């Protein structure tokens, strides 16, 4: 189930593309954090 349809009923005043933008942004931040921790572990070894 896509992110937007799952949360659309909880936030009816928000647009679907806004939810998609928020979801993409949070996914991007999580991806950057994972990359950052990988680099840290690489340098710690």
Secondary structure, 3 states (H helix, E strand, C coil): CCHHHHHHCCCCCCCHHHHHHHHHHHHHHHHHHHHHHHHHHHHHC
